[in-house]
Amino acid sequence: MRKLVEKKVSVAELFYDLIFVYAISRITTTVNYLNHDEQIPFELLGKFLMLFLVFWCIWTYQTVFSNRFFMNRLRDYIFIFIDMFLVIILSQAINPDFEKTFFTFVACTTLLFLSILVQYVLVLVETKDSDVRRLCQRLIVTLLCSITLAAVALLTDSGIHFWLYFISILFVAFFPMVFSKTLAAVPTNFEHLAERYSLFVILLFGESVIAVATTISYQHISMASVLFYLIMVLLFAFYMITYTTGMNHHMETSGLTMIHSHLFIFISLNLITVLLEMYIHEPIEPYFFLTLLFVGMLMFFVSTLVNLKVYQKSGIDFTFKSFLPVVGILVVTFIAMLFVIQHIATTMFLLVVMLLGCLSYLRFIGLTKISR
């Protein structure tokens, strides 16, 4: 069994995270549009999901590398700060018309994955540990395949290059699950990994609060804005209670469930925020709004509870059957919302009641308060 030393999130890592929060705020602009049917076009929703996957991949690969191998060396900081600048350029290349910025976007993505590949090559050259070498070799091959596909996409015409690039991102995102045993042989510092993901979620909640602020005028504070704020506070409480009181942060694990579940937490949290902001500001089609909001809420709760299921502390008996009460609360609430969807304040009040019910369920299973 490998001995894991205590590791805290560094200031450089937090600095690195900030540019990704900016990137996500840019991604949000891709869905701030309603068509003549007062719906977000499915093409824009697809681009929104694609962009989230790209930035999640880049952030996750660097985060997991830092978790295992960041040692406060000069070269570690050089790589982080170079990557930050590339992410800034990548963020500026976000455009609903993907063809306009395709070359810049794909080139930056390729350079970022190349940077991470080089970091793994350096570890491979320096280490004699057979498990670490095997891990580095497989991740290098994964990154190299993705980089090659993306490079080919840059050289092909517009009829096929998007799909080549999309395949390259799907490959780099999910192929590591194939060699999960290799990843588990060099376990993450799970306390550091969980803290890193939770801190990023907190930053996203900060973006949600900014969205609440856009619905408030100093001359008038509507009930919908107050309820919007309460919804985000209660979602934050649900996430943090499961994270701080329900999860064992000292497990020896590859962290794959933590990593991939947070892709859906990031997407759902941003989607919920965008939808509620538009519901207050824009004439969004009510049943379209309700359908997407249900998907977002279900995604958020299931992804959060999956982490609780996989990484639960001893003494907590959370099984797959334990998901049913939360799903039941969601379904009943959204059925009720069908009858009041034209009334913004009433609809959002029902969401507040739903979230209070979900928090009460956490208390029922023994998770009582946010602790740190």
Buried (B, 14 or more C-beta within 10 A) or exposed (E): EEEBEEBEBBEBBEEBBEBBBBBBBBBBEBBBEBEEEBBBBEEBBEBBBBBBBBBBBBBBBBBBBBBBBBEEEEEBBEBBEEBBEBBBBBBBBBBBEBEEBBEBBBBBBBBBBBBBBBBBBBBBEEBEBEBBBBBBBBBBEBBBBBBEBBBBBBEEEEEEBBEBBBBBBBBBBBBBEEBEEBBBBBBBBBBBBBBBBBBBBBBBBEBBBEBBEEBBEEEEEBEBBBBBBBBBBBBBBBBBBBBBBBBBBEBEBBBBBBBBBBBBBBBBBBBBBBBBBBBBEBEBBBEBBBEBBBBBBBBBBBBBBBBBBBBBBEEBEBEEEBBEBBEEBBEEBBEBBEEBBEBBBBBBBBBBEBBBBBBEBBEEBEBEEBEE
